[in-house]
Amino acid sequence: MTVVARVRFAVVAVLLSVVYYYLLIYIVGWMSAQRLPGWWFRAFPSSHVGLRIWLVAEHSVAVLSAALPVGVAAVLCSRQNAVQLGLIAGSIATVAAVVPSLNPTIWPLVWNNHPVFFVTDQIKLIAAVPFVAWVLRGASSNNRFERARVASSVSEGGSR
């Protein structure tokens, strides 16, 4: 990889992480403001269990909703290194999201109440974009038009 390609890769990774970070803030905030359906609590043995499951499901959907456009952009920008690009972008965005919670007044609240949720949330944030990029890259490689383009490129002396 040339120096120009490395710089381009780094700039794209930072831009994707900024987009992912702000999409996460917007989508998680918007989904948190939505009302729970009335039937939701009746579907579980206790309202405590129902609320926990709702929060985990809502956060997972929000993270995947934010990761989808960033994963698409990673595949479009760097098809061969899309998963690596997504991992870097997800890691940078996760660090940016976690740093404010390291404040001495906030951290004890986070860690003493539900550290399992905090850790799994950060794993979801890091893993969502590379997962989406991996799925999209794998799905598009089965496309017959992509195979035809690669075959014509190889027959003309180009590299894949």
Wavefront OBJ file of the C-alpha trace (Angstrom):
o trace
v 0.000 0.000 0.000
v 1.458 3.334 -1.020
v 1.751 6.338 1.258
v -1.080 8.103 -0.579
v -3.299 5.043 -0.181
v -2.501 4.864 3.540
v -3.308 8.535 4.048
v -6.544 8.126 2.072
v -7.435 5.058 4.158
v -6.781 6.955 7.413
v -8.812 9.978 6.308
v -11.725 7.764 5.236
v -11.559 5.879 8.557
v -11.738 9.116 10.544
v -14.589 10.472 8.405
v -16.553 7.241 8.737
v -16.013 7.224 12.504
v -17.364 10.793 12.763
v -20.411 9.871 10.684
v -20.960 6.713 12.759
v -20.618 8.625 16.049
v -23.179 11.264 15.104
v -25.558 8.714 13.594
v -25.365 6.747 16.842
v -26.187 9.827 18.914
v -29.123 10.742 16.710
v -30.633 7.279 16.218
v -30.168 6.057 19.804
v -31.635 9.319 21.100
v -34.570 9.173 18.705
v -35.340 5.534 19.503
v -35.085 6.177 23.233
v -37.743 8.863 22.942
v -40.266 6.446 21.401
v -43.062 5.021 23.534
v -43.117 1.387 24.486
v -46.073 -0.465 22.969
v -48.844 -1.178 25.465
v -48.726 -4.913 24.861
v -44.994 -5.154 25.591
v -45.152 -5.485 29.381
v -47.950 -8.041 29.209
v -45.696 -10.314 27.124
v -43.208 -10.817 29.967
v -43.504 -12.221 33.479
v -42.445 -8.930 35.072
v -42.159 -5.346 33.931
v -38.500 -5.348 35.012
v -37.662 -8.148 32.564
v -39.737 -6.518 29.829
v -37.988 -3.191 30.247
v -34.520 -4.771 30.163
v -35.318 -6.718 27.015
v -36.803 -3.587 25.403
v -33.672 -1.536 26.165
v -31.306 -4.187 24.798
v -33.395 -4.729 21.647
v -33.864 -1.009 21.075
v -30.145 -0.292 21.441
v -29.227 -3.182 19.141
v -31.582 -1.967 16.417
v -30.272 1.586 16.791
v -26.635 0.480 16.526
v -27.335 -1.628 13.443
v -29.309 1.242 11.894
v -26.333 3.560 12.373
v -23.839 0.929 11.212
v -25.642 0.129 7.964
v -24.829 3.332 6.026
v -21.303 3.403 7.431
v -20.749 -0.232 6.429
v -22.054 0.492 2.928
v -19.679 3.459 2.670
v -16.767 1.301 3.881
v -17.463 -1.283 1.175
v -17.780 1.420 -1.481
v -14.574 3.188 -0.391
v -12.343 0.178 0.120
v -13.844 -3.118 -0.948
v -10.902 -5.342 -0.066
v -10.233 -3.651 3.287
v -13.839 -2.810 4.168
v -13.917 -4.936 7.317
v -10.665 -3.421 8.580
v -11.920 0.066 7.722
v -15.170 -0.638 9.574
v -13.297 -1.953 12.612
v -11.138 1.161 12.776
v -14.121 3.491 12.313
v -16.143 1.604 14.930
v -13.267 1.637 17.399
v -12.660 5.380 17.023
v -16.375 6.146 17.410
v -16.611 3.885 20.465
v -13.663 5.580 22.130
v -15.267 8.961 21.435
v -18.519 7.704 22.964
v -16.867 6.212 26.076
v -14.493 9.056 26.977
v -17.236 11.334 28.445
v -18.386 8.528 30.742
v -14.914 8.294 32.309
v -15.678 11.458 34.264
v -15.277 10.673 38.011
v -18.887 11.674 38.691
v -20.350 9.521 35.900
v -18.099 6.437 35.908
v -19.238 5.061 39.315
v -22.859 5.276 38.151
v -22.079 3.388 34.967
v -19.882 0.742 36.501
v -21.776 0.124 39.754
v -25.235 -0.179 38.219
v -24.944 -2.421 35.159
v -21.383 -3.082 33.966
v -22.511 -6.012 31.798
v -24.771 -3.744 29.755
v -22.024 -1.152 29.438
v -19.464 -3.692 28.192
v -21.865 -5.391 25.773
v -22.939 -2.003 24.420
v -19.329 -1.122 23.635
v -18.786 -4.503 21.961
v -21.872 -3.884 19.812
v -20.591 -0.434 18.860
v -17.208 -1.790 17.794
v -18.469 -4.908 16.014
v -21.501 -3.545 14.136
v -19.746 -1.717 11.286
v -17.230 -4.483 10.457
v -20.046 -7.032 10.613
v -22.189 -5.022 8.187
v -19.174 -4.495 5.886
v -18.356 -8.224 5.993
v -21.941 -9.207 5.152
v -22.223 -6.648 2.344
v -18.850 -7.543 0.872
v -19.702 -11.230 0.966
v -23.176 -10.725 -0.454
v -22.011 -8.571 -3.323
v -19.231 -10.981 -4.307
v -21.924 -13.520 -5.229
v -23.332 -11.080 -7.750
v -23.005 -12.394 -11.320
v -22.265 -8.900 -12.643
v -19.371 -8.576 -10.196
v -17.968 -11.945 -11.308
v -18.279 -10.896 -14.963
v -16.495 -7.605 -14.259
v -13.669 -9.369 -12.428
v -13.364 -11.973 -15.189
v -13.122 -9.296 -17.883
v -10.601 -7.354 -15.799
v -8.415 -10.433 -15.352
v -8.644 -11.346 -19.045
v -7.462 -7.841 -19.964
v -4.408 -8.239 -17.753
v -5.720 -6.345 -14.742
v -5.474 -7.628 -11.217
v -8.362 -8.408 -8.980
l 1 2 3 4 5 6 7 8 9 10 11 12 13 14 15 16 17 18 19 20 21 22 23 24 25 26 27 28 29 30 31 32 33 34 35 36 37 38 39 40 41 42 43 44 45 46 47 48 49 50 51 52 53 54 55 56 57 58 59 60 61 62 63 64 65 66 67 68 69 70 71 72 73 74 75 76 77 78 79 80 81 82 83 84 85 86 87 88 89 90 91 92 93 94 95 96 97 98 99 100 101 102 103 104 105 106 107 108 109 110 111 112 113 114 115 116 117 118 119 120 121 122 123 124 125 126 127 128 129 130 131 132 133 134 135 136 137 138 139 140 141 142 143 144 145 146 147 148 149 150 151 152 153 154 155 156 157 158 159 160
